[in-house]
Each structure stands twice: as C-alpha cells, then as structure tokens.
Amino acid sequence: MTPADQLPEFQILEHADLPVSEACLRNQQPIADVLESVLEPHSVVLEIGSGTGQHAEYVTARLPDVTWQPSELAERISVINARRLRSGRNNFLPPLVLDVAQDLWPVKQVDAVFAANVAHFISWPKLRSMMAGVGRVLRQTGVAILYGPFNYDGAFTSDGNKALDEWVKRDIDPAAGIKDMEQVVLAARKEKLRLIKDIAMPANNRILILKKYA
Ligand SMILES: C[S@@+](CC[C@H](N)C(=O)[O-])C[C@H]1O[C@@H](n2cnc3c(N)ncnc32)[C@H](O)[C@@H]1O
C-alpha cells in the first residue's frame, strides 16, 4: 500500500451524479463484515461524519434489519440525503446535522455509534468532545465502532499512514492527524467506554470496538 493509495481517503470523484469516495468502495465490504458480526439484530446505529453516505447506502442494503442514522456537518448533508432518496430504503434515515464539537447532539439514545475515518480528521479537543457525545447517546452495553488509521506505541504503522497524517495536517487542519490508539482508549474510558476489540483491517487501518459500561 503506497501513500498514493492512502491519500484518496477523502478525495472524491464525480460518478453517477453523486460524489463517490474511492476509499469507501474499497473498505465498505470489510467494514460491513465486521458490523454484521458485532451489531445486535434490529440495532439503531448513529453514524458520525457520514461523508458521501456510501457506508449508509451499503450497510442498509446488506443489513436490512439495521436502522442507520447518518450525520454530518451541515455542508455535506445534501449529498447524503440524495443518496438516501436514491436508495429508497426506509432503514436509511434522513441525515442529521451533527458537529462533534457541539455539546448538544440531535439524537437521544442508540444501540451503536459508527465513525469511519473521522478520528484522524479532527483535533484532540474535538475527539474528546466526540467521545463525550458517544458516551451520552449510547445505551448501556451499546458499542462504538471506530474505523481508520491509528498509531501504536507512538509510531505510524505504515509509510502510507505517515503520508496521510502529513496531508491531513497540511490540507485539512494542523491540529488534526492520526491518533495514538492507547490515548483514544484512555479518552474513551473517561466516558465509560471500554475497548473490547481491536481488529486489523486492510490497508493498515483498524476497527476499535468500545463498549459502554455502567
Ligand atoms: C475522511 S472523511 C470520512 C467520511 C466517511 N466517514 C468515509 O468513511 O468516507 C471525514 C469526515 O468527517 C467529517 N467531519 C469533520 N469534522 C467534523 C465534526 N466536527 N463533526 C462531525 N463530522 C466532522 C467531515 O465532514 C468528513 O466527511
């Protein structure tokens, strides 16, 4: 996996009138495999930072008993809604405006929270705010599923992830960047979320599964 393969995580291409993330096309099936094994039947899932809405589209087709609540910053809502309307699926709910930096979230309680490639895209204060929000909206024993690149023992796990980190800091936010998995787990623990699984995914990504405890 070269840096060039990693960088397009957020580059989008015009395709069939809706933007398409090439990274999503590559990762949606392995992510859905994990979601299928982790989510309880009839789960209501809040997705944070839904981006193009491709995970919402893919998962709602593959897991029809799961209700998927996408969310995003205001400027990206229309694309997700267009994808929802095109899907015609009732388990793909209208997207909500949700900025993880805000204290008030437009959701009361869900069985699971999913966020793909969001942790490295935001600063530490925003990640802590996101964890606090996840802790508020998750029901007891509910799970948070975080997909993306993480560092271990303070080190990048690939040259591609190092290049991605440099790109995010340069082009998105100098305060963003790939987080240490151990620090993410500590921030989660403050919100009563305990790491129960750390799964290796293709292209030097991981899925962290955090469970809410009393
Ligand atoms: C790398 S993209 C990932 C998009 C999508 N999850 C995916 O996997 O393709 C990161 C997403 O995080 C969203 N984001 C950035 N800051 C955010 C914030 N403060 N609150 C919620 N979402 C945010 C961006 O709008 C963007 O869609």
The ligand as an ORCA input file, in Angstrom:
! r2SCAN-3c Opt
* xyz 0 1
  C     -12.179     11.424      5.891
  S     -13.847     11.909      5.908
  C     -14.650     10.333      6.138
  C     -16.016     10.313      5.584
  C     -16.733      8.964      5.676
  N     -16.932      8.567      7.042
  C     -15.959      7.897      4.961
  O     -15.505      6.955      5.592
  O     -15.807      8.035      3.750
  C     -14.047     12.696      7.482
  C     -15.441     13.240      7.684
  O     -15.518     13.823      8.981
  C     -16.382     14.942      8.891
  N     -16.115     15.852     10.000
  C     -15.079     16.719     10.137
  N     -15.203     17.440     11.262
  C     -16.354     17.018     11.846
  C     -17.040     17.405     13.031
  N     -16.571     18.399     13.824
  N     -18.194     16.784     13.342
  C     -18.688     15.809     12.541
  N     -18.079     15.400     11.400
  C     -16.934     16.007     11.057
  C     -16.035     15.555      7.535
  O     -17.060     16.403      7.075
  C     -15.803     14.335      6.687
  O     -16.943     13.940      5.967
*
